[in-house]
Amino acid sequence: MKASIMSSFIAFDLTLEEELEAFTYNDCQLAGIQNELSSCAEELIKVALETDDLSLEGAKRMAYTKGQIDILKYLLARGDAIREQRKEDQDAADNR
């Protein structure tokens, strides 16, 4: 499954279980993602405060940082959805 050289165009064929595992984060991983999200949010505020009239460079930094925030939120939301689905599956199995 591991590629020796990673690029944006490398994708992996994952089983359903592997995909679920890929987005199941432990507490330390969740804290790391949240810390990155916090840093990006601070950067977004910093860029907004540094410039009254947003320059092209400032607009690029802001767009890049917003993109980072979006992907980090997506990763957290995907993990939450999988955790909820696993809980529902476990509850359903317990009720059988």
C-alpha distances in whole Angstrom, upper triangle without the diagonal:
4,6,10,12,12,14,15,15,11,10,7,8,9,11,14,14,10,12,15,13,12,16,17,19,21,24,23,21,23,26,24,23,27,28,26,28,31,31,30,33,35,34,35,39,39,39,41,44,44,45,48,47,44,43,40,38,39,38,35,34,35,32,29,30,30,27,25,27,26,23,23,25,23,20,23,24,21,21,24,24,21,23,26,25,24,27,29,27,28,32,32,31,33,36,36
4,6,9,9,12,14,14,10,10,9,11,12,15,17,17,13,14,17,15,13,16,18,19,21,24,22,19,22,24,22,22,25,26,24,26,29,29,28,31,33,32,34,37,37,37,39,42,42,43,46,45,42,41,38,36,37,36,33,32,33,31,28,28,29,26,24,26,26,22,22,25,23,20,23,25,22,21,25,25,23,25,28,27,26,29,31,29,30,34,34,33,36,38,38
4,5,6,9,12,11,8,9,9,12,13,17,20,20,16,16,20,18,15,19,21,21,23,26,24,22,24,26,23,23,27,27,25,27,30,29,28,32,33,32,33,37,37,36,38,41,41,42,45,44,40,39,37,34,35,34,31,30,32,30,26,27,28,25,23,26,26,22,23,26,23,21,24,26,23,23,27,27,25,27,30,29,29,32,34,32,33,37,37,36,39,42,41
4,6,10,13,13,10,13,13,16,17,21,23,23,19,20,23,21,18,21,23,24,25,28,26,23,26,27,24,24,28,28,26,28,31,29,29,32,34,32,34,37,37,36,39,41,41,42,45,44,41,39,37,34,35,35,31,31,32,31,27,28,30,26,25,28,27,24,24,28,26,23,27,29,26,26,30,30,28,30,33,33,32,35,37,36,36,40,41,40,42,45,45
4,7,10,11,9,12,13,16,18,22,24,24,21,21,24,22,19,22,24,24,26,28,26,23,26,27,24,23,27,27,24,26,29,28,27,30,32,30,31,35,34,33,36,39,38,39,42,41,37,36,33,31,32,32,28,27,29,27,24,25,27,24,22,25,25,22,23,26,25,23,26,28,26,26,30,30,28,30,34,33,33,36,38,36,38,41,42,41,43,46,46
4,7,8,7,9,11,15,16,20,22,22,19,18,21,20,17,19,21,21,24,26,24,21,23,25,21,20,24,24,21,23,26,25,24,27,29,27,28,32,32,30,33,36,35,36,39,38,34,33,31,28,29,29,25,25,26,24,21,22,24,20,19,22,22,18,19,23,21,19,22,24,22,23,26,27,25,28,31,30,30,33,35,34,35,38,39,39,41,44,44
4,5,6,9,12,15,17,21,23,24,20,19,22,21,18,20,23,23,25,28,26,22,24,26,22,21,24,25,21,23,26,25,23,26,28,26,27,30,30,29,31,34,34,34,37,36,32,31,28,26,27,26,23,23,24,22,19,21,22,18,17,21,20,17,19,22,20,19,22,24,22,23,27,27,26,28,31,30,31,34,35,35,36,39,40,40,42,45,45
4,6,8,11,15,17,20,22,23,20,18,21,21,17,18,22,22,25,27,26,22,23,25,22,20,23,24,20,21,25,24,21,25,27,25,25,29,29,27,29,33,32,32,35,34,30,29,26,24,25,24,21,21,22,19,17,19,19,16,15,18,17,14,17,19,17,17,20,22,20,21,25,25,24,27,29,29,29,32,34,33,35,38,38,39,41,43,44
4,6,10,13,16,19,21,23,19,18,21,21,18,20,23,24,27,29,28,25,26,28,25,23,26,27,24,25,28,27,25,28,30,28,28,32,32,31,33,36,36,36,38,37,33,32,29,27,29,27,24,24,25,22,20,22,22,19,19,22,20,17,20,22,20,19,23,23,21,23,26,26,25,28,30,29,30,33,34,33,35,38,38,39,41,43,43
4,7,10,13,16,18,20,17,16,19,19,16,18,21,22,25,28,26,23,25,27,24,22,26,27,24,25,28,28,26,29,31,30,30,34,34,33,35,38,37,38,40,39,36,35,32,30,31,30,26,26,27,25,22,24,24,20,20,23,21,18,20,22,20,18,22,23,20,22,25,25,23,26,29,28,28,31,32,31,33,36,36,36,39,41,41
4,7,9,13,15,16,13,12,16,16,13,15,19,20,23,26,25,22,23,26,24,22,25,26,24,25,28,28,26,29,32,30,30,34,35,34,35,39,39,39,41,40,37,36,33,32,32,31,28,28,28,25,23,24,24,21,20,22,20,17,19,21,18,17,20,21,18,19,23,22,20,23,26,24,25,28,29,28,30,33,33,33,36,38,38
4,6,10,12,13,10,10,14,14,11,14,17,19,22,25,25,21,23,26,24,22,25,27,25,26,29,29,28,31,33,32,32,36,37,36,38,41,41,42,44,43,40,39,37,35,35,34,31,31,31,28,26,27,27,23,22,24,22,19,20,22,19,17,20,21,18,18,22,21,19,22,24,23,23,26,27,26,28,31,31,30,33,35,35
4,7,10,12,9,9,13,13,12,15,17,20,23,26,26,23,24,28,26,24,28,30,27,28,32,32,31,33,36,35,35,39,40,39,41,44,44,45,47,46,42,42,39,38,38,37,34,34,34,31,29,30,29,25,25,26,24,21,22,24,20,19,22,22,18,19,22,21,18,22,24,22,21,25,26,24,26,29,29,28,31,33,33
4,6,8,5,6,9,10,9,12,14,17,20,23,24,21,22,25,24,22,26,28,26,27,30,31,30,32,35,34,35,38,39,39,40,43,44,45,47,46,43,43,40,39,39,37,34,34,34,31,29,29,29,25,25,26,24,20,21,22,19,17,20,20,16,16,19,18,15,18,20,18,18,22,22,20,22,26,25,25,28,30,29
4,5,5,6,9,10,10,13,14,18,20,24,25,22,23,27,26,24,27,30,28,29,32,33,32,34,37,37,37,40,42,41,43,46,46,47,49,49,45,46,43,42,42,40,37,37,36,34,32,32,31,28,27,28,26,23,23,24,21,19,21,20,17,17,19,18,15,17,19,17,16,20,20,18,20,23,22,21,25,27,26
4,5,5,6,9,10,11,12,16,19,22,24,21,21,25,25,23,26,28,27,27,31,32,31,33,36,36,36,39,41,40,41,44,46,46,48,48,45,45,43,42,41,39,37,36,36,33,31,31,30,27,26,26,24,21,22,22,19,17,19,18,14,14,16,14,11,14,16,13,13,16,17,14,17,20,19,18,22,24,23
4,5,5,6,9,10,11,14,16,20,21,19,20,23,23,22,25,27,27,27,30,32,31,33,36,36,36,39,41,41,42,45,46,47,49,49,46,46,44,43,42,40,38,37,36,34,32,32,31,28,27,27,25,22,22,22,19,17,18,18,14,14,16,14,11,13,15,13,11,15,16,13,15,18,18,17,20,22,22
4,5,5,6,9,10,13,15,19,20,17,18,22,21,20,23,25,25,25,28,29,29,31,34,34,34,37,39,39,40,43,44,45,47,47,43,44,42,40,40,38,36,35,34,32,30,30,29,26,25,25,23,20,20,21,18,16,17,18,14,13,16,15,12,14,17,15,14,17,19,17,18,21,21,21,23,26,26
4,5,5,7,9,12,15,19,19,16,17,21,20,18,21,24,23,23,26,27,26,28,31,31,31,34,36,36,37,40,41,42,44,44,40,41,39,37,37,35,33,32,31,29,27,27,26,23,22,22,20,17,17,18,15,13,14,14,11,11,14,13,10,12,15,13,13,16,18,16,18,21,21,21,24,26,26
4,5,6,6,10,13,16,18,15,15,19,19,18,20,23,22,22,25,27,26,28,31,31,31,34,36,36,37,40,41,42,44,44,41,42,40,39,38,36,34,33,32,30,28,27,26,24,22,22,20,18,17,17,15,12,13,13,9,8,11,10,7,9,12,10,9,13,14,13,14,17,18,18,20,23,23
4,5,5,8,11,14,15,13,14,17,17,16,19,21,21,22,25,26,26,28,30,31,31,34,36,36,37,40,41,42,44,45,42,42,40,39,38,36,34,33,32,31,28,27,27,24,22,22,21,18,17,18,16,13,14,14,11,9,12,12,9,10,13,12,11,14,16,15,16,19,20,19,21,24,25
4,6,8,11,14,15,12,13,16,15,14,17,19,18,19,22,23,23,25,28,28,28,31,33,33,34,37,38,39,41,42,38,39,37,35,34,33,31,29,29,27,25,24,24,21,19,20,18,15,14,16,13,10,12,13,10,9,12,13,10,12,15,14,14,17,19,18,19,22,23,23,25,27,28
4,6,10,13,13,10,10,14,14,12,15,17,17,17,20,21,21,22,25,26,26,29,30,31,32,35,36,37,39,40,36,37,35,34,33,31,29,28,27,25,23,22,22,19,17,17,16,13,12,13,11,7,8,9,7,5,9,9,7,9,12,12,12,14,17,16,18,20,21,22,24,26,27
4,7,10,12,9,9,13,14,12,15,17,18,18,20,22,22,24,26,27,28,30,32,33,34,36,37,39,41,42,39,40,38,36,35,34,32,30,29,28,26,25,24,22,20,19,18,16,14,14,13,10,10,11,9,6,8,10,7,7,11,11,10,12,15,15,15,18,20,20,21,24,25
4,7,8,6,6,10,10,10,12,14,15,15,18,19,20,21,24,25,26,28,29,30,32,34,35,37,39,40,37,38,37,35,33,33,31,29,28,27,25,23,23,21,18,18,18,15,13,13,13,10,9,11,10,7,9,12,10,9,13,14,13,14,18,18,18,20,22,23,23,26,28
4,6,5,6,9,10,11,12,14,16,17,18,20,21,23,24,26,27,29,30,32,33,35,36,38,41,42,39,40,39,37,35,35,33,31,30,29,27,25,25,24,21,20,21,18,15,16,16,13,12,14,14,10,12,14,13,11,14,16,14,15,19,19,18,21,23,23,24,27,28
4,5,5,6,9,10,10,12,14,15,16,18,20,21,22,24,26,27,28,30,32,33,34,37,39,40,38,39,38,36,34,34,33,30,29,29,27,24,24,24,21,19,21,19,15,16,17,14,12,15,15,12,12,16,15,13,16,18,17,17,20,21,20,22,25,25,25,28,30
4,5,5,6,9,10,10,12,14,15,16,18,20,21,23,24,26,27,29,30,32,33,35,38,39,36,37,37,34,33,33,31,28,28,28,25,23,24,23,20,19,20,18,15,16,18,14,13,16,17,13,15,18,17,16,19,21,20,20,24,24,24,26,28,28,29,32,34
4,5,5,6,9,10,11,12,14,15,17,18,20,21,23,25,26,27,29,30,32,34,36,37,34,35,34,32,30,30,28,26,25,25,23,20,21,20,17,16,17,15,12,14,14,11,10,14,14,11,13,16,15,14,17,19,18,19,23,23,23,25,28,28,28,31,33
4,5,5,6,9,10,10,12,14,15,16,18,20,21,23,24,26,27,29,30,32,34,36,33,34,33,31,29,29,28,25,24,24,22,19,19,19,16,14,16,14,10,11,13,10,8,11,12,9,10,14,14,12,15,18,17,18,21,22,22,24,26,27,27,30,32
4,6,5,6,9,10,10,12,14,15,16,18,20,21,22,24,26,27,28,31,33,35,32,33,33,30,28,29,27,24,24,24,22,19,20,19,16,15,17,15,12,13,15,12,10,14,15,13,14,17,17,16,19,21,21,21,24,26,25,27,30,30,30,33,35
4,5,5,6,9,10,11,12,14,15,17,18,20,21,23,25,26,27,29,32,33,30,31,31,28,26,27,25,22,22,22,20,17,18,18,14,13,16,14,10,13,14,12,11,15,16,14,15,19,18,18,21,23,22,23,26,27,27,29,32,32,33,35,37
4,5,5,6,9,10,11,12,14,15,17,19,20,21,23,24,26,28,30,31,28,29,28,26,24,24,23,20,19,19,17,14,15,14,11,10,12,10,7,9,11,8,8,11,13,11,13,16,16,16,19,21,21,22,25,26,26,28,30,31,32,34,36
4,5,5,6,9,10,10,12,14,15,17,18,20,21,23,24,26,29,30,27,29,28,26,24,24,23,20,19,19,18,15,15,15,12,10,12,12,8,9,12,10,8,12,14,12,13,16,17,17,19,21,22,22,25,27,27,28,31,32,32,34,37
4,5,5,6,9,10,11,12,14,16,16,18,20,21,22,25,27,29,26,28,28,25,23,23,22,19,18,19,17,14,15,16,12,11,14,14,10,12,15,13,12,15,17,16,17,20,21,20,23,25,25,26,28,30,30,32,34,35,36,38,40
4,5,5,6,9,10,11,12,14,15,16,18,20,21,23,26,27,24,25,24,22,20,20,19,16,16,16,14,11,12,12,9,8,12,11,8,10,13,12,12,15,16,16,17,20,21,21,23,25,26,27,29,31,31,33,35,36,37,39,41
4,5,5,6,9,10,11,13,14,15,17,18,20,22,24,25,23,24,24,21,19,19,18,15,14,15,13,10,10,11,8,6,9,9,6,8,11,11,10,13,15,15,16,18,20,20,22,24,25,26,28,30,30,32,34,35,36,38,40
4,5,5,6,9,10,11,12,14,16,17,18,21,23,25,22,24,24,22,19,20,19,16,15,16,15,11,12,14,11,9,12,13,10,11,14,14,13,16,18,18,18,21,23,22,24,27,27,28,30,32,32,34,36,37,38,40,42
4,5,5,6,9,10,10,12,14,15,16,19,21,23,21,22,22,19,17,18,17,14,13,15,13,10,12,13,10,9,13,14,11,13,16,16,15,18,20,20,21,24,25,25,27,29,30,31,33,35,35,37,39,40,41,43,45
4,5,5,6,9,10,10,12,14,15,17,20,21,18,19,19,17,14,15,14,11,10,11,10,6,8,10,7,6,10,11,9,11,14,15,15,17,19,19,20,23,25,25,27,29,30,31,33,34,35,37,39,40,41,43,45
4,5,5,6,9,10,11,12,14,16,18,20,17,19,20,18,15,15,15,12,10,12,12,8,8,11,9,7,11,13,11,11,15,16,15,17,20,20,20,23,25,25,26,29,30,31,32,35,35,36,38,40,41,43,45
4,5,5,6,9,10,11,12,15,17,19,17,19,20,18,14,16,16,13,11,14,13,10,11,14,12,11,14,16,14,15,18,19,18,20,23,23,24,26,28,28,29,32,33,34,36,38,38,39,42,43,44,45,48
4,5,5,6,9,10,10,13,15,17,15,16,16,14,11,13,13,9,8,11,10,7,10,12,11,10,14,15,14,16,19,19,19,22,24,24,25,28,29,30,31,33,35,35,37,39,40,41,43,45,46,47,50
4,5,5,6,9,10,11,14,15,12,14,15,13,10,10,11,8,6,9,9,6,7,11,10,9,12,15,14,15,18,19,19,21,23,24,25,27,29,29,30,33,34,35,37,39,40,41,43,44,45,47,49
4,5,5,6,9,10,12,14,13,15,17,15,12,12,14,11,9,12,13,10,11,14,14,12,15,18,17,17,20,22,21,23,26,26,26,29,31,31,32,35,36,37,38,41,41,42,44,46,47,48,51
4,5,5,6,9,11,14,12,14,16,14,10,12,14,10,9,13,13,11,13,16,15,14,18,20,19,20,23,24,24,25,28,29,29,31,34,34,35,37,39,39,41,43,44,45,47,49,49,51,54
4,5,5,7,10,11,9,10,12,10,6,9,10,7,7,10,11,9,11,14,14,14,17,19,19,20,23,24,24,26,28,29,30,32,34,35,36,38,39,40,42,44,45,46,48,50,51,52,54
4,6,6,7,9,8,11,13,12,8,9,12,10,8,11,13,11,12,15,16,15,17,20,20,20,23,25,25,26,29,30,30,32,34,35,36,38,40,40,42,44,45,46,48,50,51,52,54
4,6,7,10,10,12,15,14,10,12,15,13,11,15,16,14,15,19,19,18,21,23,23,23,26,28,27,29,31,32,32,35,37,37,38,41,42,43,44,46,48,48,50,52,53,54,57
4,7,9,9,10,13,12,9,11,14,12,11,15,16,15,16,19,19,19,22,24,24,25,28,29,29,31,33,34,35,37,39,39,40,43,44,45,46,49,50,51,53,54,55,57,59
4,5,5,7,11,10,7,10,13,12,11,14,16,15,16,19,20,20,22,25,25,26,28,30,30,32,34,35,36,38,40,41,42,44,46,46,48,50,51,52,54,56,57,58,60
4,6,9,12,13,10,11,15,14,13,16,18,18,18,21,23,22,24,27,27,27,30,32,32,33,36,37,37,39,41,42,43,45,47,47,49,51,52,53,55,57,58,59,61
4,6,10,11,9,10,13,14,13,15,18,18,18,21,23,23,24,27,28,28,30,32,33,34,36,38,38,39,42,43,44,46,48,48,49,52,53,54,55,58,59,60,62
4,7,8,6,6,10,10,9,12,14,14,15,17,19,19,21,24,25,25,27,29,30,31,33,35,35,37,39,40,41,43,45,46,47,49,50,51,53,55,56,57,59
4,5,5,6,9,10,10,12,14,15,16,18,20,21,22,24,26,27,28,30,31,32,34,36,37,38,40,42,43,44,46,47,49,50,52,53,55,56,58,59,61
4,5,5,6,9,10,10,12,14,15,16,18,20,21,23,24,26,27,29,30,31,33,35,36,37,39,41,42,43,45,46,47,49,51,52,53,55,57,58,60
4,5,5,6,9,10,11,12,14,15,17,18,20,21,23,24,26,27,29,30,32,33,35,36,38,39,41,42,44,45,46,48,50,51,52,54,56,57,59
4,5,5,6,9,10,10,12,14,15,16,18,20,21,22,24,26,27,28,30,32,33,34,36,37,39,40,42,43,45,46,48,49,51,52,54,55,57
4,5,5,6,8,10,10,12,14,15,16,18,20,21,22,24,26,26,28,30,31,32,34,36,37,38,40,42,43,44,46,47,49,51,52,53,55
4,5,5,6,9,10,11,12,14,15,17,18,20,21,23,25,26,27,29,30,31,33,35,36,37,39,41,42,43,45,46,48,49,51,52,54
4,6,5,6,9,10,11,12,14,16,17,18,20,21,23,24,26,27,29,30,32,33,35,36,38,39,41,42,44,45,46,48,49,51,53
4,5,5,6,9,10,10,12,14,15,16,18,20,21,22,24,26,27,28,30,31,33,34,36,37,39,40,42,43,44,46,48,49,51
4,5,5,6,9,10,10,12,14,15,16,19,20,21,22,24,26,27,29,30,31,33,35,36,37,39,40,42,43,45,46,48,49
4,5,5,6,9,10,11,13,14,15,17,19,20,21,23,24,26,27,29,30,32,33,35,36,38,39,41,42,44,45,47,48
4,5,5,6,9,10,11,12,14,15,17,18,20,21,23,24,26,27,29,30,32,33,35,36,38,39,41,42,43,45,47
4,5,5,6,9,10,10,12,14,15,16,18,20,21,22,24,26,27,28,30,31,33,34,36,37,38,40,42,43,45
4,5,5,6,9,10,10,12,14,15,16,18,20,21,23,24,26,27,29,30,31,33,35,36,37,39,40,42,44
4,5,5,6,9,10,11,12,14,15,17,18,20,21,23,24,26,27,29,30,32,33,35,36,38,39,41,43
4,6,5,6,8,10,11,12,14,15,16,18,20,21,22,24,26,27,28,30,31,33,34,36,37,39,41
4,6,5,6,9,10,10,12,14,15,16,18,20,21,22,24,26,27,28,30,31,33,34,36,37,39
4,5,5,6,9,10,10,12,14,15,16,18,20,21,22,24,26,27,28,30,31,33,34,36,38
4,5,5,6,9,10,11,12,14,16,17,18,20,21,23,24,26,27,29,30,32,33,35,37
4,5,5,6,8,10,10,12,14,15,16,18,20,21,22,24,26,27,28,30,31,33,35
4,5,5,6,8,10,10,12,14,15,16,18,20,21,22,24,26,27,28,30,31,33
4,6,5,6,9,10,11,12,14,15,17,18,20,21,22,24,26,27,29,30,32
4,5,5,6,9,10,10,12,14,15,16,18,20,21,22,24,26,27,29,31
4,5,5,6,9,10,10,12,14,15,16,18,20,21,22,24,26,27,29
4,5,5,6,9,10,11,12,14,15,16,18,20,21,22,24,26,27
4,5,5,6,9,10,11,12,14,15,16,18,20,21,22,24,26
4,5,5,6,9,10,11,12,14,15,16,18,20,21,23,25
4,5,5,6,9,10,11,12,14,15,16,18,20,21,23
4,5,5,6,9,10,10,12,14,15,16,18,20,21
4,5,5,6,9,10,11,12,14,15,16,18,20
4,5,5,6,9,10,10,12,14,15,17,19
4,5,5,6,9,10,10,12,14,15,17
4,5,5,6,9,10,10,12,14,16
4,5,5,6,9,10,10,12,15
4,5,5,6,9,10,11,13
4,5,5,6,9,10,11
4,5,5,6,9,10
4,5,5,6,9
4,5,5,7
4,5,5
4,6
4
